[in-house]
């Protein structure tokens, strides 16, 4: 008697037994990567804690130089982008091609809005000589200089992660438009979603720590 053969999914890699195992491995790999990212940002947050303790009044003063309205706008933009990213993953799980593309493009558009708003924020800091470097305002006390140094370091690295996320989303949306992702194979969309959510969560911490510091006493 001939042994029945099972059809192997074209997207199933050779070192996995089935699609579920491949998805679990991909998801686990992304979580491990995100743990390293948490440790990376953790060092910056620790520096924030130490210097804020050393220069409490200077940091409150420096925080008032940030535009909390633009920071709040960007916070709302990223929260909505997390929603559209989650809907894109759901659409992929349901094999809904058009919805995948729509939600992915919406997520990318919101990410772009975030970067544009951040550009105008940075532009204002350059105009007011609040950027670390040779043109840094010498009248600022040391604590305020450290604040702005950390501000640009933390928000700049975050913005770089956002740019990388947009690059990943470009790859994902191109494949989604080709109908690559469906109920049997949606791992790349879910993994990209985890990365995007992580970047959004980091900003959720940055916004109050940088922009709302001391606002209650304004």
ZISUL-V244073 format. One record per backbone hydrogen bond with DSSP energy under -1.0 kcal/mol. CO is the residue of the C=O (numbers start at 1). NH is the residue of the N-H. E is the energy in kcal/mol with one decimal. If there is no record, write none. Layout:
BEGIN
<<CO:NH:E> <CO:NH:E>>
END
This chain:
BEGIN
<<9:12:-1.8> <13:16:-1.7> <18:22:-1.7> <19:23:-2.4> <20:24:-2.4> <21:25:-2.3> <22:26:-2.3> <23:27:-2.6> <24:28:-2.5> <25:29:-2.4> <26:30:-2.0> <27:31:-2.3> <28:32:-2.4> <29:33:-2.1> <30:34:-2.5> <31:35:-1.8> <32:36:-1.5> <33:37:-1.6> <34:38:-2.3> <35:39:-2.0> <36:40:-2.0> <37:41:-2.9> <38:42:-2.1> <39:43:-1.3> <41:45:-2.4> <42:46:-2.3> <43:47:-2.0> <44:48:-2.1> <45:49:-2.3> <46:50:-2.4> <47:51:-2.5> <48:52:-2.4> <49:53:-1.8> <50:54:-1.5> <51:55:-2.5> <55:59:-2.0> <56:60:-1.7> <57:61:-2.2> <58:62:-2.5> <59:63:-2.2> <60:64:-1.2> <62:65:-1.7> <63:66:-1.6> <66:68:-1.1> <67:71:-2.1> <68:72:-2.8> <69:73:-2.4> <70:74:-2.4> <71:75:-1.7> <72:76:-2.2> <73:77:-2.3> <74:78:-2.2> <75:79:-2.1> <76:80:-2.3> <77:81:-2.0> <78:82:-1.9> <79:83:-1.5> <80:84:-2.5> <81:85:-2.0> <82:86:-2.2> <83:87:-2.2> <84:88:-1.8> <85:89:-2.0> <86:90:-2.1> <87:91:-2.4> <88:92:-2.0> <89:93:-2.2> <90:94:-1.5> <91:96:-3.0> <92:95:-1.3> <95:97:-1.0> <96:100:-2.1> <97:101:-2.2> <98:102:-2.4> <99:103:-2.8> <100:104:-2.5> <101:105:-2.6> <102:106:-2.2> <103:107:-2.3> <104:108:-2.4> <105:109:-2.4> <106:110:-2.3> <107:111:-2.2> <108:112:-2.2> <109:113:-2.2> <110:114:-2.2> <111:115:-1.8> <112:116:-2.3> <113:117:-2.5> <114:118:-2.3> <115:119:-2.0> <116:120:-1.8> <117:121:-1.8> <118:122:-2.7> <119:123:-2.5> <120:124:-1.9> <121:125:-1.7> <122:126:-2.1> <123:127:-2.0> <124:128:-1.6> <125:130:-2.9> <126:129:-1.3> <129:137:-2.6> <133:136:-1.7> <137:140:-1.5> <141:145:-2.0> <142:146:-2.3> <143:147:-1.9> <144:148:-2.3> <145:149:-1.9> <146:150:-2.4> <147:151:-2.6> <148:152:-2.3> <149:153:-1.8> <150:154:-3.1> <151:155:-2.6> <152:156:-1.6> <153:157:-2.0> <154:158:-1.9> <155:159:-2.5> <156:160:-2.1> <157:161:-2.0> <158:162:-1.9> <159:163:-2.2> <160:164:-2.3> <161:165:-2.4> <162:166:-2.2> <163:167:-1.8> <164:168:-2.3> <165:169:-2.6> <166:170:-1.9> <167:171:-1.6> <168:172:-2.3> <169:173:-3.1> <170:174:-1.8> <171:175:-1.8> <172:176:-2.5> <173:177:-2.2> <175:180:-2.3> <176:179:-1.4> <185:182:-1.8> <186:190:-1.9> <187:191:-2.8> <188:192:-2.4> <189:193:-2.0> <190:194:-1.9> <191:195:-1.7> <192:196:-2.3> <193:197:-2.7> <194:198:-2.0> <195:199:-2.1> <196:200:-2.0> <197:201:-2.6> <198:202:-2.3> <199:203:-1.5> <200:204:-1.7> <201:205:-1.2> <202:206:-2.1> <203:207:-2.8> <205:209:-1.5> <206:210:-2.4> <207:211:-2.4> <212:215:-1.8> <214:217:-1.4> <215:218:-1.7>>
END
